[in-house]
Structures are given as C-alpha cells and as structure tokens.
Amino acid sequence: MGGDFAPRLTTLGAIAAQKELPSDVELVLYGDKEEILKIFAEQKFDAKNVTIHPTTEIIEMGEHPAKAFQHKKNSSIAVGFRELHNGNIDGFCSAGNTGAMLVGSIQTVKQIPGIIRPAIAASFPKLNGGYMVVCDVGINMDSKPDVLYQYAILGSLYSENRYNIKNPRVGLLNVGSEEEKGNLLTRTAFELMKDSKDFNFIGNVEGSDFFKEDSVDVIITDGFTGNVILKCIESLYPLVKKRNIKDDYFDRFNSSNVGGSPVLGVNSTVVIGHGSSNDEASKNMILHTHSMVEAKIISKIKEAFK
C-alpha cells in the first residue's frame, strides 16, 4: 500500500514480478485485499503462488515515521515487518514511507550483533556494464570513522555477492586522493582503513571517479553526503530524457531498472523503493529482494561480524 501510486501500480508490479520469479517462490502482498483482487481480475491474473495478507491501515508519505509505525500496527509496513521478524517471509520490500521502513528495520528486525549503525546501499551504472555501490546514502547523517569502516565491509560484501565482483575495490570519498586530504572524519577513517584485511581498500577517491570503467567498485561516505549524491545522480536520467538523448548507458540511470536500495546491517532482507515507483520499479524492487535472499547476503554479513 506504500508509494505515490499504490495500490494500483504496486500491484501491477507484483503481477509482473510473479511471472519472472521461480515457480517455488511465494509472493506475499500486504494491503487492501479487495482492491488487490479487483486489479487481479481486471488483469485476468492467475494468482498462483501469491498470498494476500489483508491490512486496514496505511502509513502516509507525510506522516511522522516513528509515531505512525507505533500507532498504525495494522498498516502494510508494520505487518510486513512483524511477518519478517517472525520468519514467515524471507525478504520484505516497500515503496512506502522511507522513515517507517527504517524504523521497522531497526526496531523490529534489529541490527546484526556487532553492527554499530546499518546503511542504505545504492548502485550506479559503470561504463563497462557493471555497477558501483555507494554506502551510506541516507541512514546515518553524522557518521563516525568506525561506522565508515563497517560500511566498507558491508558495501564490499554486497558488491561481491550481488554483482559477483571478486575482491571489490573500496574507496573512501574525499576531496582529493592524497592521504592527508579531507576533514577530521575522512582523515581518521583513512587511518582505520588503510591497513585493513577486511576489504580491499584502494584509498581516497573523488567525485570524478564515480563512473570510470576501472577505478572503484564501492565508495564509502556518510549518509548526508551520500544522499546528496544519490539525488543528484537520480536527476540525470530525467534531464537526458527531456533533451531527447538516446543512449543505452544513460538509460541505465533510470531508477525503475534498479527498483530499490537494500538496508545493510539488519537481521533480514529489507529493500526500500522510491516513493514515486511505477509498476516497472515495483517489479524490479521485488526481483531485487528475491535476488538478495537467493544470494544469502544477510547470512554472509552475519558471518563476517561474528
């Protein structure tokens, strides 16, 4: 029920995703059962391997996340997180209120023991056809050096298991490549990272390194800087489209193709979609969630932090 175009486009996305998921995967939808069934009937959709879990409340996009999550216990987000915590589902995704998704991640499924703060990871296309991961892009606005160090581990594990990049190259976002550059946070984080055996640290990287074919696979930064970068890059595709530029590479910047961003560092698979997600984005958000479950990324993070 979350997102600007729910429940119609989210349900259409679920229909499209179900057709691409393996036959042994059950898709569980949380929301207004009557509305969902109407869309199924309109689309002549055979809802095999689809379960509808009725909910009666919706956390609106403008509501206070923590208060709404606490008071609207029968909302699709709150019920979904309870089901995830109880082990009734293996992964949960939503294009609903981002703050409520983060509250649910931290308060319900909780952080993996040893994780100081979880992170949101975003993926951006590289010229060689692969993807670069940026971590964090929005949870932790005031990071500390030891948090950035852990983000490097999380981002490296995600890159390796999601995009099959062996020994991914991890860079620390800074205003220059030299070791002594940056503010107190980046200089101290560099000292922690430079001799690490937990990931393949290549040093400081700059904004100009973002889309190079062979420079870096994972970029680490605080959530404030990462969120500014995320939104700047998200603005690129609409500009290209508005100017009628046809280019296969720039088409990959369409956020609908990625579908959502994972919350790394919590005990279960959680993927957050964009509030403006259409049916294509909703489909890819579900497929992204499934691929994370199949890759056992959360289990591998837990193992790394034992």
Secondary structure as GFF3:
##gff-version 3
##sequence-region A 1 306
A	DSSP	alpha_helix	8	20	.	.	.	ID=ss1
A	DSSP	beta_strand	27	31	.	.	.	ID=ss2
A	DSSP	alpha_helix	33	42	.	.	.	ID=ss3
A	DSSP	beta_strand	50	54	.	.	.	ID=ss4
A	DSSP	alpha_helix	65	71	.	.	.	ID=ss5
A	DSSP	alpha_helix	76	85	.	.	.	ID=ss6
A	DSSP	beta_strand	91	94	.	.	.	ID=ss7
A	DSSP	alpha_helix	98	104	.	.	.	ID=ss8
A	DSSP	pi_helix	105	109	.	.	.	ID=ss9
A	DSSP	beta_strand	119	125	.	.	.	ID=ss10
A	DSSP	beta_strand	131	135	.	.	.	ID=ss11
A	DSSP	alpha_helix	145	163	.	.	.	ID=ss12
A	DSSP	beta_strand	169	173	.	.	.	ID=ss13
A	DSSP	alpha_helix	184	193	.	.	.	ID=ss14
A	DSSP	beta_strand	200	205	.	.	.	ID=ss15
A	DSSP	three_ten_helix	207	209	.	.	.	ID=ss16
A	DSSP	beta_strand	218	220	.	.	.	ID=ss17
A	DSSP	alpha_helix	223	234	.	.	.	ID=ss18
A	DSSP	alpha_helix	236	242	.	.	.	ID=ss19
A	DSSP	alpha_helix	248	251	.	.	.	ID=ss20
A	DSSP	three_ten_helix	255	257	.	.	.	ID=ss21
A	DSSP	beta_strand	261	264	.	.	.	ID=ss22
A	DSSP	beta_strand	269	272	.	.	.	ID=ss23
A	DSSP	alpha_helix	279	294	.	.	.	ID=ss24
A	DSSP	alpha_helix	297	304	.	.	.	ID=ss25
###
